[in-house]
């Protein structure tokens, strides 16, 4: 009697252990499947607008800075973006950029303004471009574009607007220790501009 009872207990325990093992395998497969799903990158975007931005000079002795409207573009590639004229890329950007365009957003910025915010990018975004509607387009650097670091889920994107120029740069999110050990970038390089933007946030 006792032997039959013990055999029954053993059978139940064996079945229970098998069920636990099967459940573990199923859970592992489920988690693996979930983790393999690509996640859209999250970008921390910083705008650094200099006080001398977009100067108005008509009929006055001293240039007066004015607000400026910019447009950000998430792009798959850059051929159309780099070759289009200002009005095509700013006013008719959907038709001009066509299949290159992933997403676009417009901002109005003011002299001396500093803005920082997070934005979830689209999965197929490979580049971020910017166009700035300066008053003096003929003597302005009104277009800039940067390639996003590949396979990064957390990015930092920096825009610097200085007088009639707009610059943009992107890099992976930098931790505290990364900032400690990062070398000083060359003067005038894009990373020097990024560092300047970081310091003035």
PAZAPA-4460 file (N, C-alpha, C; in steps of 0.05 Angstrom, whole numbers, plus 32768, in hexadecimal, padded with zeros to 4 digits):
% residues 201
    n_x    n_y    n_z   ca_x   ca_y   ca_z    c_x    c_y    c_z   seq   type   mol
   8011   7FE8   8000   8000   8000   8000   8011   8019   8000     1      X     A
   8025   8019   8013   8037   8030   8015   8048   8033   7FFC     2      X     A
   804F   801B   7FF0   8060   801D   7FD8   8050   8029   7FC1     3      X     A
   8037   8021   7FBE   8026   802C   7FA9   8022   804A   7FAD     4      X     A
   801F   8052   7FC6   801B   806E   7FCC   8033   807E   7FC5     5      X     A
   804B   8073   7FCC   8064   8081   7FC5   8068   8083   7FA7     6      X     A
   8061   806E   7F99   8063   806E   7F7C   8051   8084   7F70     7      X     A
   8039   8086   7F7B   8027   809B   7F71   8032   80B7   7F76     8      X     A
   803E   80BB   7F8D   804A   80D5   7F94   8061   80DB   7F81     9      X     A
   8071   80C6   7F7B   8088   80CA   7F69   807E   80D2   7F4D    10      X     A
   8069   80C4   7F44   805F   80CA   7F2A   8055   80E7   7F28    11      X     A
   8046   80EF   7F3D   803C   810A   7F3D   8052   811F   7F3D    12      X     A
   8067   811A   7F4D   807E   812C   7F4F   808C   812E   7F34    13      X     A
   808F   8116   7F27   809C   8115   7F0D   808D   8125   7EF8    14      X     A
   8072   8122   7EF8   8062   8131   7EE5   8063   814F   7EEB    15      X     A
   8063   8156   7F05   8065   8172   7F0C   807F   817E   7F03    16      X     A
   8095   8170   7F07   80AF   817A   7EFE   80B0   817D   7EE0    17      X     A
   80A4   816A   7ED1   80A3   816D   7EB4   8093   8185   7EAB    18      X     A
   807C   818A   7EB9   806C   81A1   7EB3   807B   81BB   7EB8    19      X     A
   8089   81BB   7ECE   8099   81D3   7ED5   80AF   81D8   7EBF    20      X     A
   80BC   81C2   7EB7   80D0   81C4   7EA2   80C4   81CE   7E88    21      X     A
   80AD   81C3   7E80   80A0   81CB   7E67   8098   81E9   7E69    22      X     A
   808D   81F1   7E80   8085   820C   7E84   809D   821F   7E82    23      X     A
   80B4   8216   7E8D   80CC   8227   7E8B   80D5   822A   7E6E    24      X     A
   80D4   8214   7E5F   80DC   8216   7E42   80CA   8229   7E33    25      X     A
   80AF   8226   7E38   809C   8237   7E2A   80A1   8255   7E31    26      X     A
   80A5   825A   7E4B   80AA   8276   7E54   80C4   8281   7E47    27      X     A
   80D9   8270   7E46   80F2   8279   7E3A   80EE   8280   7E1C    28      X     A
   80E0   826E   7E0E   80DB   8273   7DF2   80CA   828C   7DEE    29      X     A
   80B7   8291   7DFF   80A6   82A9   7DFE   80B6   82C2   7E02    30      X     A
   80C7   82C1   7E17   80D8   82D9   7E1C   80EC   82DE   7E06    31      X     A
   80F7   82C8   7DFB   810A   82CB   7DE5   80FC   82D7   7DCD    32      X     A
   80E4   82CF   7DC7   80D5   82DA   7DB1   80CF   82F7   7DB5    33      X     A
   80C8   82FE   7DCE   80C2   831A   7DD4   80DB   832C   7DD1    34      X     A
   80F2   8321   7DDB   810A   8331   7DDB   8115   8335   7DBF    35      X     A
   810E   8323   7DAC   8118   8326   7D91   8108   833A   7D81    36      X     A
   80F2   8344   7D8C   80E2   8358   7D7E   80F1   8373   7D7F    37      X     A
   80F7   837F   7D68   8106   8399   7D68   80F6   83AE   7D77    38      X     A
   8105   83BE   7D86   80F9   83D5   7D94   8101   83EF   7D86    39      X     A
   80EE   8401   7D83   80F5   841B   7D76   8108   842A   7D88    40      X     A
   811C   8438   7D7C   812F   8447   7D8D   8122   8460   7D99    41      X     A
   812B   8466   7DB1   8122   847F   7DBE   8139   8493   7DBE    42      X     A
   8133   84AA   7DB4   8148   84BF   7DB1   8142   84D6   7DC5    43      X     A
   8157   84DE   7DD3   8156   84F7   7DE2   8160   850D   7DD0    44      X     A
   814E   8520   7DC9   8155   8535   7DB6   8159   854F   7DC4    45      X     A
   8170   855C   7DBE   8177   8575   7DCB   817A   858B   7DB6    46      X     A
   816C   85A1   7DBA   816F   85B9   7DA9   817F   85CE   7DB9    47      X     A
   8193   85D9   7DAC   81A2   85EF   7DB8   81A1   8606   7DA4    48      X     A
   8191   861B   7DAA   818D   8631   7D98   819D   8649   7DA3    49      X     A
   81B0   8653   7D94   81C1   8669   7D9C   81B0   8683   7D9C    50      X     A
   81B8   8697   7DAD   81AA   86B0   7DAE   81AA   86C0   7D94    51      X     A
   81BD   86BA   7D82   81C0   86CA   7D69   81B1   86BD   7D51    52      X     A
   819F   86AB   7D56   8193   869B   7D41   8182   86AC   7D2E    53      X     A
   8183   86A5   7D14   8171   86AF   7D00   8170   86CE   7D00    54      X     A
   8186   86DC   7CFD   8187   86F9   7D01   8177   8708   7CEB    55      X     A
   8168   871C   7CF4   8159   872E   7CE2   8169   8747   7CDF    56      X     A
   8170   874E   7CC5   8182   8764   7CC0   8176   877A   7CAF    57      X     A
   815E   8777   7CA5   8152   878A   7C92   814D   87A5   7C9F    58      X     A
   815C   87B9   7C96   8158   87D5   7C9E   815F   87DB   7CBB    59      X     A
   816F   87CA   7CC8   8177   87D0   7CE4   8195   87CE   7CE6    60      X     A
   81A0   87DC   7CF9   81BD   87DD   7CFC   81C9   87C4   7D0A    61      X     A
   81B9   87B9   7D1C   81C2   87A1   7D2B   81AF   878A   7D25    62      X     A
   81BA   8773   7D1D   81A9   875B   7D18   8199   8753   7D30    63      X     A
   8180   874D   7D2B   816E   8744   7D41   8167   8727   7D3D    64      X     A
   816D   8716   7D51   8166   86FA   7D4F   8148   86F5   7D4E    65      X     A
   8140   86E2   7D3F   8123   86DC   7D3B   811E   86BE   7D3F    66      X     A
   8106   86B6   7D46   80FF   869A   7D48   8103   868C   7D2C    67      X     A
   8105   8672   7D2D   8109   8663   7D14   80F9   8649   7D16    68      X     A
   80EE   8641   7CFF   80DF   8628   7CFE   80F2   8613   7CF1    69      X     A
   80F3   85FC   7CFE   8103   85E6   7CF3   80F1   85CD   7CEF    70      X     A
   80FA   85BB   7CDE   80EC   85A2   7CDB   8100   858B   7CDD    71      X     A
   80F9   8578   7CEE   8108   855F   7CF0   80FD   8549   7CDF    72      X     A
   810F   8539   7CD4   8106   8524   7CC2   8113   8509   7CCB    73      X     A
   8103   84F5   7CCE   810D   84DA   7CD1   810F   84CD   7CB5    74      X     A
   8126   84C3   7CAD   812B   84BB   7C92   8136   849E   7C90    75      X     A
   812F   8490   7C7A   813B   8476   7C75   8155   847A   7C66    76      X     A
   8157   848E   7C55   816F   8495   7C46   8170   84B3   7C41    77      X     A
   8184   84BD   7C33   8188   84DA   7C32   818B   84E6   7C17    78      X     A
   8188   84D6   7C01   818D   84E0   7BE6   817B   84F8   7BE0    79      X     A
   8161   84F4   7BE3   814E   8509   7BDD   8151   8521   7BF0    80      X     A
   8155   851A   7C09   8158   852F   7C1E   8170   8542   7C17    81      X     A
   8186   8536   7C0F   819E   8546   7C09   819D   8555   7BEF    82      X     A
   818C   854D   7BDC   818C   8559   7BC2   8175   856D   7BBE    83      X     A
   8161   856D   7BD0   8149   857E   7BCC   814F   859B   7BD3    84      X     A
   8141   85AE   7BC7   8143   85CA   7BCF   8133   85CF   7BE8    85      X     A
   8136   85E7   7BF4   8129   85EC   7C0D   810B   85E9   7C0C    86      X     A
   80FE   85F5   7BF9   80E1   85F6   7BF8   80D5   85DA   7BF3    87      X     A
   80E3   85CB   7BE3   80DA   85B0   7BDE   80DB   859E   7BF7    88      X     A
   80F1   85A2   7C06   80F5   8591   7C1D   80E6   859B   7C36    89      X     A
   80E0   85B5   7C36   80D2   85C1   7C4E   80B4   85C1   7C4A    90      X     A
   80AB   85CA   7C33   808E   85CD   7C2E   8081   85B5   7C22    91      X     A
   808F   85A7   7C10   8083   858F   7C03   8094   8577   7C0A    92      X     A
   809B   8574   7C24   80AE   855F   7C2C   80A3   8543   7C27    93      X     A
   8089   853F   7C29   807E   8524   7C25   8082   851B   7C08    94      X     A
   807C   852D   7BF5   8080   8526   7BD9   809D   8525   7BD2    95      X     A
   80AD   8537   7BDD   80C9   8539   7BD6   80D9   8521   7BE0    96      X     A
   80D4   851A   7BF9   80E4   8504   7C05   80D8   84E9   7BFF    97      X     A
   80BE   84E7   7BFB   80B0   84CF   7BF2   80B7   84B7   7C05    98      X     A
   80C3   84A2   7BF9   80C8   848A   7C09   80DF   848D   7C1D    99      X     A
   80EF   84A2   7C1A   8105   84A7   7C2E   80FA   84AF   7C49   100      X     A
   80E3   84BC   7C49   80D8   84C8   7C61   80CA   84B3   7C73   101      X     A
   80D1   84B4   7C8C   80C4   84A3   7CA0   80B1   84B3   7CB1   102      X     A
   80BA   84CA   7CBB   80AA   84DB   7CCC   80B5   84F7   7CCB   103      X     A
   80A5   850B   7CD3   80AE   8527   7CD3   809F   8536   7CE8   104      X     A
   80AD   854A   7CF3   80A1   855B   7D09   80AD   8577   7D07   105      X     A
   809B   858B   7D0D   80A3   85A7   7D0A   80A5   85B3   7D26   106      X     A
   80B9   85C6   7D29   80BD   85D4   7D43   80C2   85F1   7D3D   107      X     A
   80B8   8603   7D4F   80C0   861F   7D4F   80D3   8624   7D66   108      X     A
   80EA   862F   7D60   80FF   8633   7D74   8105   8651   7D77   109      X     A
   810D   8659   7D8F   8112   8675   7D95   812F   867A   7D9D   110      X     A
   8139   8692   7D99   8155   8698   7D9F   815B   8691   7DBD   111      X     A
   8171   8683   7DC1   817A   867C   7DDC   816B   8665   7DE8   112      X     A
   8159   8658   7DD9   8149   8642   7DE4   8159   8628   7DE5   113      X     A
   8154   8619   7DFA   8160   85FE   7DFD   8149   85EB   7E04   114      X     A
   8147   85D6   7DF4   8131   85C3   7DF7   813D   85A6   7DF8   115      X     A
   8132   8595   7E09   813A   8579   7E09   8121   8568   7E0D   116      X     A
   811D   8554   7DFD   8106   8543   7E00   810C   8527   7DF4   117      X     A
   80FC   8514   7DFB   80FF   84F9   7DF0   80EB   84F4   7DDA   118      X     A
   80F4   84E5   7DC6   80E2   84DE   7DB0   80E8   84C1   7DA7   119      X     A
   80D3   84B1   7DA3   80D6   8496   7D99   80D7   8497   7D7A   120      X     A
   80ED   848D   7D6F   80F1   848D   7D52   80E4   8474   7D46   121      X     A
   80E0   8476   7D2C   80D6   845E   7D1D   80EC   844A   7D19   122      X     A
   80E4   8430   7D17   80F7   841B   7D14   8109   841E   7CFB   123      X     A
   80FD   8428   7CE5   810D   842A   7CCC   811B   8445   7CC9   124      X     A
   811C   8455   7CDE   812B   846E   7CDC   8149   8469   7CDD   125      X     A
   8157   8472   7CC9   8175   846E   7CC8   8183   8489   7CCB   126      X     A
   8175   849F   7CC4   8181   84BA   7CC4   816D   84CD   7CD0   127      X     A
   8177   84E2   7CDC   8166   84F8   7CE4   8171   8512   7CD7   128      X     A
   815F   851F   7CC9   8167   8538   7CBC   8158   8550   7CC8   129      X     A
   8162   8568   7CC3   8156   8580   7CCC   8158   8595   7CB7   130      X     A
   8143   85A5   7CB3   8143   85BC   7CA1   8139   85D4   7CB1   131      X     A
   8147   85EA   7CB0   8140   8602   7CBF   8139   8619   7CAC   132      X     A
   8122   8625   7CB1   8118   863A   7C9F   8123   8656   7CA7   133      X     A
   813D   8659   7CA3   814A   8672   7CA8   8141   8688   7C95   134      X     A
   8142   86A1   7C9E   813A   86B7   7C8E   814D   86BA   7C76   135      X     A
   8167   86B7   7C7B   817B   86BB   7C66   8184   86A0   7C5C   136      X     A
   8174   8693   7C4C   817A   8678   7C43   8193   8677   7C31   137      X     A
   8197   868C   7C22   81AE   868C   7C0F   81C9   868A   7C1D   138      X     A
   81CA   8694   7C35   81E3   8694   7C44   81E0   8683   7C5D   139      X     A
   81D0   866E   7C5C   81CB   865E   7C74   81D3   8641   7C6E   140      X     A
   81DA   8633   7C83   81DC   8616   7C82   81C2   860C   7C8E   141      X     A
   81AE   8609   7C7D   8193   8603   7C86   818C   85E6   7C88   142      X     A
   819D   85D5   7C7E   8198   85B8   7C7E   81AE   85A8   7C8B   143      X     A
   81A7   8594   7C9B   81BB   8582   7CA6   81AF   8567   7CAB   144      X     A
   81BF   8552   7CAB   81B6   8537   7CAF   81CB   8527   7CBD   145      X     A
   81C2   8514   7CCD   81D5   8502   7CDC   81CB   84E6   7CDA   146      X     A
   81DE   84D3   7CD8   81D8   84B7   7CD8   81D6   84AD   7CF5   147      X     A
   81C2   849D   7CFB   81BE   8493   7D16   81D1   847C   7D1B   148      X     A
   81DC   847A   7D33   81EC   8462   7D3A   81DB   8449   7D37   149      X     A
   81E5   8434   7D29   81D5   841C   7D25   81D2   840C   7D3E   150      X     A
   81BC   83FD   7D3F   81B6   83EA   7D55   81B7   83F6   7D70   151      X     A
   81AE   840F   7D73   81AD   841D   7D8C   8190   8422   7D93   152      X     A
   8188   841B   7DAC   816C   8420   7DB4   8169   843B   7DC3   153      X     A
   817F   8446   7DCC   817F   8460   7DD9   8193   8473   7DCC   154      X     A
   818A   8489   7DC2   819B   849B   7DB3   819A   84B7   7DBE   155      X     A
   81AE   84C7   7DB7   81AD   84E4   7DBE   81B1   84F3   7DA3   156      X     A
   819F   8505   7D9E   81A0   8515   7D85   81A2   8532   7D8D   157      X     A
   81B5   8540   7D81   81BB   855C   7D89   81B8   856E   7D70   158      X     A
   81AA   8585   7D75   81A8   8599   7D60   81B3   85B4   7D6B   159      X     A
   81C4   85C0   7D5C   81CF   85DA   7D63   81C8   85EE   7D4D   160      X     A
   81BA   8604   7D55   81B3   8619   7D42   81C2   8632   7D4A   161      X     A
   81D3   863B   7D38   81E5   8652   7D3E   81E4   8665   7D26   162      X     A
   81D9   867D   7D2B   81D6   8691   7D16   81C5   8686   7CFE   163      X     A
   81D2   8681   7CE8   81C4   8676   7CD0   81CC   8659   7CCA   164      X     A
   81D5   864B   7CDE   81DE   862F   7CDA   81CF   861C   7CEC   165      X     A
   81CA   8604   7CE2   81BF   85EF   7CF3   81D1   85D6   7CF0   166      X     A
   81D7   85C9   7D06   81E8   85B1   7D06   81DA   859C   7D17   167      X     A
   81DE   8583   7D10   81D2   856D   7D1E   81E6   8556   7D21   168      X     A
   81E4   8548   7D37   81F5   8531   7D3C   81E6   851D   7D4D   169      X     A
   81EE   8504   7D4C   81E2   84EE   7D5B   81F7   84DB   7D65   170      X     A
   81F2   84D0   7D7D   8205   84BC   7D88   81F5   84AA   7D9B   171      X     A
   8200   8493   7DA2   81F3   8482   7DB6   81F1   8491   7DD1   172      X     A
   81DD   848A   7DE1   81DB   8496   7DFB   81F4   8490   7E0B   173      X     A
   81FE   84A5   7E19   8217   84A3   7E27   8212   84A2   7E45   174      X     A
   821C   848D   7E52   8219   848A   7E6F   822C   849D   7E7E   175      X     A
   822A   849C   7E98   823C   84AD   7EA9   8259   84A6   7EA4   176      X     A
   8260   848B   7EA4   827B   8483   7EA0   8285   8489   7E84   177      X     A
   8272   8487   7E71   8279   848E   7E55   8282   84AB   7E54   178      X     A
   8274   84BD   7E62   827B   84D9   7E61   8296   84DE   7E6F   179      X     A
   829D   84CE   7E83   82B6   84D1   7E91   82CE   84CA   7E7F   180      X     A
   82CA   84B5   7E6F   82E1   84AA   7E5F   82E1   84B4   7E42   181      X     A
   82CD   84C3   7E3A   82CC   84CC   7E1E   82E2   84E0   7E19   182      X     A
   82F1   84DE   7E03   8306   84F1   7DFD   82FA   850C   7DF5   183      X     A
   830A   8521   7DF8   8301   853C   7DF0   8300   853D   7DD1   184      X     A
   82E9   8544   7DC5   82E7   8544   7DA8   82F7   855B   7D9C   185      X     A
   82FF   8559   7D83   830E   856E   7D76   82FD   8588   7D73   186      X     A
   8309   859F   7D76   82FB   85B8   7D73   82EF   85BB   7D57   187      X     A
   82D6   85C2   7D56   82C9   85C6   7D3C   82BC   85AD   7D31   188      X     A
   82C1   8596   7D3D   82B4   857D   7D34   8297   857C   7D3D   189      X     A
   8288   856A   7D31   826C   8567   7D38   8269   855F   7D55   190      X     A
   827B   854D   7D5F   827A   8545   7D7A   8281   855B   7D8E   191      X     A
   8292   856E   7D85   8297   8586   7D95   827E   8596   7D98   192      X     A
   826E   8598   7D82   8255   85A6   7D83   8241   8598   7D95   193      X     A
   8241   857D   7D94   822F   856E   7DA5   8237   8572   7DC3   194      X     A
   8251   8572   7DC8   8259   8577   7DE4   8252   8593   7DED   195      X     A
   8254   85A6   7DDC   824C   85C1   7DE2   822E   85C3   7DE9   196      X     A
   821E   85B4   7DD9   8202   85B3   7DDE   81FB   85A6   7DF8   197      X     A
   820A   8591   7DFF   8205   8583   7E18   820B   8595   7E30   198      X     A
   8221   85A4   7E2E   8229   85B5   7E44   8216   85CC   7E49   199      X     A
   8208   85D5   7E33   81F7   85EC   7E36   81DA   85E5   7E39   200      X     A
   81D3   85CC   7E3D   81B7   85C4   7E40   81AC   85CF   7E5A   201      X     A
***
